[in-house]
Amino acid sequence: GYFKRMYGEHLRPNIYEYIDQHADHFHWDTRRKWSEERTATGVTDTAGGGHAHCGMMIYLGDNWPKQYRGELFALNLLGRRVNQDHIERRGAGFVAKHGADFLNANDEWYRGIDLIYGPDGGVFIADWSDVGECHENDGIHRTSGRIWKVTYGQPAKPTIGDLAKKSDAELLQLQLHDNEWYARQARKVLQERNAVGRNMTAVHAGALSLFQQQKLGVRKLRALWTLHVTGGTSAPWLRELLTDREEHVRVWAVRLLTQESAIDGQTTVALTDLARTESSALVRLYLASALQRLGVSERIPLASQLVFRAADEGDHNQPLMLWYGIEPIASELPDEAVRLAMSSRISLVRRNIARRITENIGSDMAPVEKMLSRLIDSSGTLKLEDFLLGMTEALNGWRKAPEPRTWASFQRIFANSKEGSLTKLVRELGVVFGNGRALEEIRKIASDKNSDGESRRAALAVLIENRPSDLAKILKDAIKERETESLAVRGMAGVDDVGVPAAIFGRLSRLTDEDRVAAISTLSSRKTYASELLKRLANGQVLRGDIKAFHVRQIRSFKDKNLDAKLEQHWGVIGKAGADKEKLLAKYRNQLTPGNLKKADLGSGRALYNLACATCHTLFGEGREIAPDITGANRSNLEYLLENIVAPNAMIAGDFKVSTVSLADGRVLNGVVGRTTDRTMEIQMPTEKLTLARADVKSVEASALSLMPEGLLEAMNEEQARDLIAYLMSQKQVPLK
């Protein structure tokens, strides 16, 4: 599976979506956005102590009381405790339910990082033993550390002894032990003996007998696992287990048949037959996982059975697991993928197949035409929005796409559907396919003051995406109205028109703080616009504080001496981290003394945070998730904050390295390049994410710079820097000034 990451994208392209967490709860007060997390008080304390976890164990030992067996335990880093969750079956997978915290530490140096049960059933906890939590790079306390042991009463001393000295028969008998530690270690020893060539005939006979004697449960599975790791299973025997009455045996039969060696034709047929009749959602999940281990063409029969199971439509895992297995079919065998989409009762599969084959519309039109033709014939039985939504997502960033021959017929039938969402999608696709009638309808909606704001914004977004020849005029009209000004400000970056700066400056004082930042970003995107911006800075119409450090970086990327000179004259000089780093750090250390920080206006600091930091970071739930959430960072440490703000380029994760992207229309963009296809490129900038047509990209110049620019504090006066730092160091959100 492909699961949500903290930041960035998976290396495998065309995944589109990731499986979300399997817990139905959070261990902090999400209503207050982590504001009490570091001290774990109030609701956060009751919920579990905080967001940061390290180490996980499902207790299967024999020392703790029975109510703990099978429970999930995780170490909560900020809350200094052991969380307990109860695992329940849900659909094709499992869900973790919140349980009472198992253990709390009363030592602020406690930082548990892993836990595991041992031979006496007691649990060992590895403790990093430090006062920091995360993001530290100063190297302190690297030699500290403790190991704790948690037992119930006085555990019985192990009497079994060294397992490596036990006979095969004794190790087999340990598969019945109540403590899973012994069963696993015994299997490991048997596996090692098989690996060096020991005769396993008696082991196989004993494990098979054990498997047959045990009716249900984990002991039956232990016997099966023992057979497998010692070479005692065969494909024919495992195929017989596909009809076992116990679902977990069927699960493991699927897994063992597909996880290691090439899958033969008989196994593929057996898996397909099982999918046709399988009543267990859990087994169907493992069948979906097995898709990824089959050859692309060999996946089609199995996938055809699995996508037909409507019961899996709303499952947490199955729709995406199916897609991960089907995506190569859509890529390599698009006609077969269309057939799968037409028979699928899983909406996500329909949408993603349509998206994947439409992405190749420039090189292979036939599958899209066939899909549209089949949709016309099957319109009464399928939810067409899924297919059109997938096509729309595929063409995001395209201003003009070749029109499928079957599109005109499709549009004629569905352009005025009773379902508004379908009509909207048909209209938007008509614009991309170059249909003049559709574009005119969009223009009318965007300019109709009697239309609702949402419809007007949606229409304007389509026009911005497709750039009709009169877009500049449309945007200069749209910026004058409250319903569309925000979108117009951002869209103006995509047009080169002498009247754009004046239109923005005429509205600048009325814009919200967020839209004002976006407006300055637009004015920083072209040389001509930037020149006008700096003129207004010189005469005081634009305040120095309106231009952020990342805007300065943007303007500097033009490498224009006149613009750089005006920047230095009217905005200031940004010190370069390196030679100036220690000088800058010393400057702010002297300014930001504890006494001075106590005088700070936290409300003003929050307002500065919203302008300077919230474009990328989140603090107390406020901001955007472009860069790491800093709520749980070591913010109380002034040195930590200064290191990261003054010299953000010192340590940069690959996901946050900036590239300079020059466009054919004259714009220059600075941001992190994301998902790239033959036709489009995503770029994440501090204020927005854009999908660009590759044909519009002149050049991409990679750098070793962070998305966070240098000069953040230098853009502020002494009081502003004090207020911002004090707010960043605070333990709770305060009212805005």
N, C-alpha and C positions, 0 to 999 in steps of 0.2 A: 504494500500500500504506500501511498504518498500522503504524508501528514503535514499539518500546518507547521511551518517553521516560524521562528521569532521574526526573522527579516529575510528579504531576498527571495529568490525563486529557485526551484529545483533545476538541476542540469538537464533533465529529460524534457524536451520541448512538447508542447501540445497536451500537457496534463490539464491545464485550464483551472481545475479546482482541486482542493485538498481536503482530506477527511479531518473533521474537527475533533476536539477533545471528547473523551468518552465519559467524563464525569458530568453529573447533572447539577453541579454546584461549584462554587469558588470558595477558597479559604480566606477571603477577605471581604470587606463590606464594599461591594461594587457600587452601591448607591453613593458612597462618599469617595469613590475612586482612589482607594489606597491611602487616603489622607492620614489614617491612624496606623498604617501598616508597620512602620518601623518600631513603634512601641507596643503594637499588638494590644490595643485597648478597645473597649466598647464592643461594637458589633464585629469588628475584625477579630478580636480575641475569641468571641463566641464562634465565629465562622471557621476559625482554624489557624489564625496567626499571621497570614500574609501570602503573597503570590509565589514566593521563591521556594522551590523544593529541590532536594538532592537525595538520591538513593530511594529505592523502593523494594519492598519485600512482601510476598504473600506468605503468611506464617503457616508452615506445614510441619512444625516440630511437635514434640510430645511433652514439653515441660509446662507451657502456659495452659491455663484453663481452656476447656473445649470451645467456649464462645469466641475465642480468638482465632481458632483454626479456620483457614480459608479467607481471613480478613486481610485487606491490603493496608500496609503501613508505609508512610513516606515521611522523610525528615523535612520539617519546615524550617528553613534557614533563618528567616527574619523573626518568626515567632518562637524560636528556640524550643521546639517541641517535636513530638512524633504524632502526625495526623493518622487517623484510622478511617478507612472507607470500607463500606460493605459492597461486595460485587454481586450484581444481579444480572440475570439473563434478560436481554431485550432484543427481540427480533433476531437478526443474523449475528448479533454480537452481545456485548455486555455493557452495563452502565455501572459506574461507581457512585454509591450513595454515601452521603456524609454521615460519619459516626463520631462519637465523642472522642476528643483528643486522648491519646493513650498515655502520654508522658509529657511533662513540662520540666525544663531545666531552670534552675534558679541562679545560674552563673552566666554573666553577660559574655564570657569568653567561649561559651558553648556554640559550636558550629558543626552540627552533625552532617556528614556527607555520604555515609553508606551504612547499611545494616544487613545482617545475615544470621540465620540460626545455625547452631552447631550440633555436635553429636549428643550433647546432653539436653538439647532442646532449648537451651538458653540462647539469647540473642546478643551478638556483638555489635556495638555501634562505634564506627570510626568518627572521631571528633577532630576537625581541623584545628580547633582551639585558637581563635583569633577574635579581635573586636570588629574587624571589617566584615563586609558581606560579599560584595562583588565589585567588578570593574577596578580592582586595585592593581597598580603596577609599580608600587614603590619597594616591593621586596621585603616588607617587614614581617617578622615572626615566622620565618620559613622553617624554623627547626622545632617549633612547638607542635603539639598534637597528643591526643589521648585516645585510648580504647576503653570503652565502657562495656559492661556485661549486665544484661537485664534478665533476671530469672524469677520464677515463681517459687518462693520458699527456697529450700535447699535442694537443688536438683540431684538426682541420683547419679553417682559417678559411672561413666561408661565402662562396661565390662567386656565389650566385644573385642577390643584390641585392634591391632593393625590389620586393616582389611586386605592389604597386599599379601598377607600371609595366610589368608583363609582359602579353603578349597572352593572349587567351582560350585559344589552343592551348597556350601554354607553361604556363598554370595547370592545364589539363587533364592535361598530361604529369606535373605534380607529384603527381597522384594515385597515381603509381607509385613515389614516393620512399620510401626506407627509413625516413626520419624522419617520424613522424606529424605533427610540428609543421608541416612544409611542406604536407602534404596538407590539414590543417585550415585553415591560413591561406589557402591557395589557394582552397578552397571558400568561405571567408568573403568573399574579394574577388569571386568570381563571383556569390555571392548578392547582394552590394551592387550589382553592376552590373545584375543583373536587377531589383532593387528600384527603380532609377532609370529603368527603361524601355529598357535596351539590348537589342538584338536577340540572342536566345539560340539561334536556329535551329542555327547551327554547333556551339554548345556541346552542345545536346541530341543532335545526330547523333554527335558525338565521344564523349560520355559513354555513349550507348547502344551504340556500337561497342565501347568499352572494357568495358562490362558483359558483352557477348556473348562477347568474346575471353577474358576471365578465367574460368577454370573454377570455382575455389573460392577461399575465403579473403577476407581483408580488402580486397584491391584490387577485388574484385567489389562489395563493399559500398560502398567509396568511390565507385565509379562510380554506384551506385544513389543514394547520398546527394547526389552532385553533381546528378544529374537532378532530384531532389526539391527542393533548395533553389533551383534556377533555374527552377522551374515546368515541368519536363519530364516529370512523371509524371501519369497519369490513373487514375481508379478502375478502368476496364476492364483496363488494362495491369497494374495492381497485383493485381487479382483473378487474372489469369493466373499471377502469381508465387506464388500460394498453393499451387500444385502443383509448384513448383521442387524439385529433388532435394536442394538444400542447405538444411538446417533454419534457418540464420541468415538466408537470403533470405526464407524463409517467415515468420520472426519479424518481419523488417522490413516485409514486405508487410502483415502484420496491423497493425503499429504505424502505418505511414504511412496506411493506409486509415482509421484510427480516431482519429488524434490531433488533427486540426485542424478539419475541417468536419463538417457534418451527415452522418450515415451513411445511405446510401440502402438501399432494400429489397433490391436485388440483392446488395449487400455483406453484409447481415445473413444472407441465405440462404447465401452463399458461406462465411462464417465458420462457420455451423452445419454445413454439409456437411464442412468441414475438421475440425471438432471430432469428428465421427462416426468419422473414420478416422485421425486424426493419431496417429502413433507417437511423436513427440518430446514429452517432458514439458516441455521449454523452450517449445515452440510453444504447448502447452496453457496454460502460465502466462500467455503474452501474450494468449491468447484469454480467459482469466479476467479479465485486466486490462481488456480491451476491453468487458467487460460493463458497467463503470461509465460508459461513454460512449454506451451505447444508451438509448433510452427504456425506461421500466420494463416495459411489456408486451412490448416488442421483445426483452427479455433472455431471456424464458422458453424459446424453442426452443434457443438456444445453451447456456443454463444446464442444460437437461435432458440435453444430450449430455455436458457436462463433469462433472456430478455422478455420472454413471453409470460413470465410469472408476475402478474400484477400485484401480488401480495407484497413484493419487495419494493414497490414504488416509493414509499416513504421511509424506507429503512435508513439508518444512520450510515451504514457502510456499503451496502450492496450496490446501489446505483453507480457510485464512483469506482468501486472495485471492478464492476463490469466494464466501465469505460476504459480503465487502465488496460484491460485485456483486449478491448475492441479497437482501440485507437490505431494500432498498426494495420488492422484490416481496412479502416477508413483511409489510411495513407497509401497502402499498396494495392488494395483491391476495392476501389470505391464503389463499383457496381454491387458487389456483395454487401458492402456496408449500407448502401441504400435499401437493399432488401431487408437487412436487419432492422434498420430504422423504421421501415414500414410495418414490420411485424412486432416491434417493441411496444410493450406496455409500460415502459419506464421513460418518463418524460426527459430526464437528464440525458439518457442515451440518445434519444431522438435529436435533442438540441445539439449535443456535441458532435454527433455524426454529421449533421447538416453543416455545422461550423467547420469541421475538418475538411470535408470535401469542397466546400465553398472557398476555402483558403487557396485552393489550387485552380480557381476559376480562370486565371490568366493562362495556364498551360494545359488544362484538361477541363473543357467545358461540358463534355458529354454527361458525366455523372450528375451535374447540377440540373441539366436539361431533363434527364430521365427522372430525377427526383421531383421536379416541378410537374412533369407530365403525370406521374403516378399520384401526386397530391391532388391534382385536378380530378382524377378518376376515383380517389378514395376520400373525397372531401367530407362525406357524411359520417365517416367512421374514425377520423383522426383529428387530433388537436393540432391544427395547422400552425398555431402560434409558436409551438416548440421548434418547428422547422425554420420558420421565418426569423425567430429570435436568434437561432444559431447562425443563419446566413448574415444577419445584421452584425453579430459579434465578429464574424470572420472578415467583414468588409470595413470594420472600424479603422479609420485612417486612410481609406480609399476615397478620393474625390470622384473618380470615374472608374467604373468596372465594365468589362464587356457584357452586353446584354444577352442572356440566354434566349434561344429562339422560342422557347416555350413561355417566356415571361409575359409577353403581351396577352396571351390567352389567360394566363393565371391572373394577371392584374385586372383584366376586363371582368372576370367572374367575381373576384374578392375585394376589389377596391372600395366597394360600398357595403361591406358586410355589416350585419347588425351588431357584431362584436367590435366595439371600438378599438380594442387593443390590436386586433387583426388588421383593421383599416389603417391604423397608424403605421404598423410595420410594413404593409404593402406600399404605403405612400413613401416612407423613408427609403425603401429599397428601390422604388421607382426613380428617385432622385439619383442614387448612386449609379443606376443603370442608364442614366442620361435621358430620362423621359421628361421632356419639357413641360408636359401637363402637370406632372407630379410636383415639379419644382415651383411652378406658379401657384399651386395650391398651398405649398409650404410658405411662400412669400406672403400670401393673403393672411394666413393664420398668424404669422409673426408680427404683422403690422396692424392687425385688427384689435383695436383698443377695447372692443366689447368681448373678446375672447378671454377666458380665464388665464391667469398668469402662468400656470403650469403648462398649458397648451402652447402659449406664446414662447415660453423658454425652450420647450422641446423643439418647436419649429425653428427657432433661431439657432439652436445647437446643430440642427441638420444643415442649415445654410452655412454656418461657420465651418462645418466639416467639409462641405462640398464647394465652397468658395465660388459662388456665381460672380459674374463680372461686376455687378453692382453691390457687392458685399460691403464695401467701405461706406457707401451711402446708407445702407440698411443699418449698419452698426452705429453710425453717427446719429441716426434717428433713435435707435434703441437705447443709447446711453442716456437719453433725456428723460427716460421713464423709469420709475422705481422698480417695476416688475422685471425689467430686462437689463438694467444698468450693469449689474454684476457680471452677467454673461458677456455683455458687449465689451466691457473693459478688458476681459481676457481674450475675447475673439479678435480685438483690434491688433494684437500682436501678429496675426496672420495676414494682415493687409499692409501694403506700402502706399500710404496716402498722405499727402502733405497736410491734410486737415485733421488727421488723427490727434496729434499732440494738443491742438487747440480745443478739440472736443473733450479730451480727457481733463485738461486744466480747467475748463469751464465747469466741470462737475466734481473736481477733486475734493473740494471742501465739504461736499455733501455725502461723500462715500463713507461707508463703515471703515473701521480700522483695517479689517481683513481685505476689503476691496481696494483700499488705498495702497496697501502693499502690492496687490496684484496689478494695480494701475502703474505703479513705479516699475514693476517687473516688465510690463508691456513697453514702457518708455525706455527701458534699458536694453531692449532686444534688438534694436536697429541703430546704426550710427546716426542717422538723421534724427530719429526720435531722441536719442541720448543727448545730442547737441542741444535740442530744444529744452530738455530736462535741465541741463546744466545752466542754460541761460536763466531759467526760472529760479534755479537755486541761487544764482548770483544776485538776482534782483529781489530775493526774499519771498517770491510767490510759493516756492517749495522750501520747506524747512529742512535743515540738515538731518534732523532725526527721521524724516520721511524716507531717506535713502539709507537702506540697511547695508551691512557689510557684504551680503551676497549680491546686492545690486552693484556695488563698487567692483566686485570681482567680475561681474557680467560686463560692465562697461570696459574694464581693463582688457578683457579678452579680445576687444577689437584691435588692440595694439596700435591705437591712434595717438600720436604724441600730443596733438591739440586737446583731445578729450582728457588725456592723463594730466596735462598741465592744469586744465580747469578743475579737475577733481581735486588735485593737491591744493589749488588756490582757495576753493570755496568749500570743500568738504574736509580735507585733511589728508595726512599721509598715514597709511597703514604700515606699522612695523612688521618686518619679516621675522617669523619664528626662526631661530637659529642663533645668529650672533646677537640679535636683539632680545632673544627669549628671556635670558636671565635678567636683563635690564628691565623688561616689562614686568616680569614676575616680582622683582624687588619693588618696583613702583607700586603695584597693587597690594603687595603685602603691607607696605608702609601706610597706604591709604585705608585699607580695610582691616583696621584693628578692631578687637572686640568692642572697645568703647565706641568707635565710630559706627559699627554695625548696629549697635543698640539704638542709635538715633535714626535708623532707616525708617522710611515710610513703606510698609509692606504692601499697602494698597497700590501705591505708585509702582512698586516692584512687580506686582502681578500684572499691571498694565504693560510694563516694559517687557515682561516675559511673553505676553500674548503677541506683542509686536515683533520681538527679536528671536524668540525661541520656539513658540508654539506652532510656527509654520512647519516644523519638522518633528519636534519632541512633544511628549505628553508628560504633564505633571499634575498630580491630583485629578486625573481624568480629563484635563483640559489640554487641548492641542491635537496634533495629528500624529499618525503612526508611521511616518516616513523613516525616522531614525529611532533609536532605542528610547523606550519609556524611562525617564530618569527618576521616577518616584522612588524606586527602590535603590537608587545609586547611593554612593557614599557622600551625600550632599552636605552633611554636617562638617565635612573636612574641607576647610578653605583651600588647602594646597591641592586637593583633588580637583576642585572646581577650577582653580586657576590654571592648572596643568592642561585640562581639557579645553578650556575656553581660549587661553592665550596661544596654545600650540596644538590645535586640533589635528594637524597633519602628522604629529609624532607617531601615533599608532592608529592605523586605519584598517578596518576590516574590508575585504575585497568588495563586499556588497555596497560600500559607501564611497568608492573612489570615483571622482568626477571626470567626465570627458567634456571637451568642447566640441559641440556639434555645429558646423556651419551649414546653412541651408541655401538653396539656390535662389530664394527670394530675398536674400540679404540679411536674414536674421542670424544671430549667433546665440546658441543656447548652452548653458552650463548645467550639467546634471549627471545622474547615474544612468547609464544605458542598461535597460532591462531586456525583456523578451524581444528577440529579433527574428523576423521571418524573411523570406525572399522579397516580400512586398512592403513590410512595415517594420518600424523600430519604435520601441517604447523608451521614453526618457523621463526619469523622475527628477523634477526640479524642486527647489524649496517651497514653491507655492502651488504646484500642480504636476500631474502626470500627463504627458502628451503621447499620442500615438501618431507617428510621422510616416508618411509614404517614403519608402527608401529612395524613390526616384527624386524626391525633393532634397535629399541629404547630399551635400557637396563633399563634406569630409567629416571624419570623426578623429579627434586628437585626444588620446588617453593621457591622463596625468597621474601624479602620485598625491593629489590633493584630496582632502576630505570634502564631503558635501557641506559640512559646516565650515564657513569661511573664517579666516583670520580677521582680526580687527573688530570683533563684536563689542568689546569694552571700549576700544579707542574711539568708537563712533559716539560714545556717551560722555557727558560731563561727569565730574567727580561724584555728585549727588546721585545721578542716575545709575552709575556703576555700583555705588553703595546700595541703593534700593533694590536693584536687580539681584545682586549677590545675596543680600539678606533674605530676599523672598525665596531664592533657590535653596537656601540653607534652612528654611522654616519647616516646621513639622505639620503644618495644616494650611489649608487654603484660607485666604482672607478676602473680605469684600474688595471689589475693585475701587480704585480711587476715582 
